[in-house]
Amino acid sequence: MGKAQQAVLIIFAILSMISGFLWAGWPQAVPVSSSQEENQMNGRDYFIREYKIGPRDLLEIKVFELPEFDQTARVGEDGSITLPLIGNVQIGGLTRDEAEKKLSDLLGRYVKKAQVSIFIKEYQSSRVAIIGAVEKPGMYELVGRRTLLQMISQAGGFKDTAANEVYILREGQDGNTASISIDLEDLLINGNQNLNIPVQANDVINIPVDKLVNVYVFGEVKQPGALQVKMSKKITLLQAIAQAGGLSENASKRGVIIKRRDKSGQEINISINLNDIIKGKKKDIPLKEGDVIIVKQSIF
């Protein structure tokens, strides 16, 4: 073999090695698994796939290559629809895919290889009621995944008279209704997104109208008198004293009394040592409507 041929072979070998290295480092196409595709589906697609058909939903039904069977049908209160040949069919509680398979199987008795597709035009059975202190209370369709704040925004947002708590009434699978309490201050001010929960079909979102209540602070405070506060704020003893300007120089921290009416209307006196609350030995005391706080004068 001549020197020229050896040189050509050496060059060819070097080029082959370089090509191999480049090919090994070149980004390869990675097939997307079905689980990855499912994770990439947007919320609306997932909702449509998982949504269970219910009363008053409006369905557009088509049969492949058999337009005479195409129709638009509203689901009855009992969860059924009526179709040619097969008559009354129960599809309430089925997903769209499940309903398509059921109708295809039933039509398959009369039509060979029947293929049914369903498009849900109106989700009438998936609604949420929003009542109370919002700008536009009413019934709202729940299309896709919606959170509490998204639904309240859809209802125009809170009114100024809204209380500090929102209640979600939700019917469980056992038929019993549970009440979920959401602290708006924790959600909106503290940003606790765990409270911005997803809303479910048939939820009732109740935003109570807040109530102004009076508590009274007398005695050794800098600004004695009545305090008007929102009931939802749940003002405490220390907060009320602070709003009354704080303790005067002659105040006795051990001589504080809360006068309160019990359920029977009888007046009771609750003696408080503010030092215990300030030092954390005892919890601050939530006040009730009509409470009268009396701060006594120190005898020293």
C-alpha positions, -999 to 999 in steps of 0.1 A, spaced: 0 0 0 14 34 -10 20 63 13 -8 82 -4 -33 54 2 -22 51 39 -27 89 43 -62 87 29 -72 58 52 -58 76 82 -78 108 73 -109 87 68 -105 70 102 -101 104 119 -132 118 102 -152 87 112 -141 92 149 -150 129 148 -184 120 132 -191 95 159 -183 119 187 -205 146 171 -234 121 167 -231 109 203 -233 145 216 -261 155 192 -295 160 210 -318 131 203 -355 132 200 -371 118 232 -405 102 228 -432 117 250 -449 92 272 -487 91 277 -483 103 313 -462 133 301 -489 141 275 -515 139 302 -496 163 324 -493 188 294 -531 189 290 -546 222 300 -572 225 327 -601 227 304 -592 195 285 -589 177 318 -622 191 330 -640 180 298 -625 145 300 -634 140 337 -667 159 338 -697 138 347 -728 145 326 -758 156 346 -793 170 344 -799 199 320 -766 195 302 -770 201 265 -753 175 243 -746 175 206 -745 139 195 -731 127 161 -728 92 146 -700 87 121 -713 84 86 -749 83 98 -761 119 99 -797 108 103 -788 99 139 -772 133 147 -791 154 172 -789 178 200 -804 166 233 -808 180 267 -803 156 296 -834 151 317 -837 156 354 -834 119 358 -801 119 338 -815 103 307 -818 112 270 -839 97 242 -824 86 209 -837 69 177 -837 31 178 -824 27 213 -850 49 231 -844 62 267 -808 59 278 -793 67 313 -760 87 309 -762 108 340 -730 104 361 -709 92 331 -680 110 316 -681 120 279 -659 90 269 -681 66 290 -713 80 274 -698 77 239 -689 41 245 -723 33 260 -742 48 230 -719 31 205 -725 -3 221 -763 2 221 -764 14 185 -741 -14 176 -770 -38 179 -786 -21 149 -757 -4 131 -725 -22 124 -694 -5 140 -713 25 152 -690 54 163 -706 80 185 -691 114 194 -705 137 220 -699 175 224 -711 191 256 -725 225 246 -738 236 280 -727 225 314 -759 233 331 -754 207 359 -721 222 369 -730 254 385 -719 274 416 -741 297 436 -725 329 450 -746 348 475 -741 376 500 -717 406 498 -705 405 462 -713 429 434 -732 404 412 -746 375 433 -761 346 413 -756 313 396 -723 308 377 -713 280 354 -682 261 365 -662 255 333 -628 241 339 -609 243 372 -618 274 392 -606 286 425 -625 305 452 -610 339 443 -616 333 405 -653 327 411 -657 357 434 -639 378 408 -664 365 382 -691 378 406 -677 413 405 -656 410 437 -664 417 473 -685 446 485 -672 469 513 -697 453 536 -682 418 532 -673 400 564 -639 386 571 -649 350 565 -664 332 535 -683 300 539 -685 273 512 -714 249 516 -706 216 499 -726 184 496 -707 153 503 -711 118 487 -732 108 517 -757 136 510 -747 156 540 -737 192 536 -704 205 551 -695 241 557 -659 252 549 -648 284 565 -622 306 548 -604 334 566 -602 362 541 -575 381 561 -553 351 560 -560 345 523 -558 381 510 -534 398 534 -511 370 545 -513 354 510 -521 319 523 -529 303 489 -538 270 507 -571 288 514 -578 296 477 -593 262 473 -608 248 440 -645 252 437 -667 221 430 -700 218 412 -731 227 432 -710 246 458 -727 275 475 -703 303 483 -717 326 510 -700 359 517 -719 372 548 -726 409 552 -705 422 581 -722 437 611 -709 468 631 -709 462 668 -702 484 698 -678 477 727 -671 502 754 -639 511 772 -641 532 804 -619 541 833 -581 546 831 -576 548 793 -566 579 773 -597 580 751 -626 563 769 -659 557 751 -676 535 725 -657 516 699 -675 506 667 -659 475 650 -667 449 625 -680 417 641 -658 397 618 -627 414 631 -631 397 664 -615 424 684 -597 414 716 -593 430 750 -558 443 743 -568 456 708 -598 475 724 -576 491 750 -551 501 723 -579 516 701 -590 536 732 -555 552 733 -539 528 757 -537 528 794 -533 560 814 -505 565 838 -527 557 867 -542 525 853 -540 493 871 -531 463 849 -545 440 875 -577 458 879 -595 453 846 -631 440 844 -652 429 814 -689 433 820 -709 410 797 -744 398 793 -748 360 791 -774 342 770 -801 347 797 -794 384 797 -778 384 832 -747 405 837 -715 388 846 -681 403 856 -649 388 843 -618 400 862 -586 402 841 -549 407 850 -535 423 819 -499 413 830 -508 377 824 -519 384 788 -490 407 780 -464 382 793 -481 354 774 -492 334 804 -529 337 793 -545 342 759 -560 375 749 -598 376 753 -621 380 723 -648 406 730 -685 403 722 -710 428 712 -720 451 741 -690 442 763 -680 470 787 -644 472 797 -635 490 829 -599 498 837 -595 506 874 -571 531 889 -540 519 905 -540 523 943 -502 529 943 
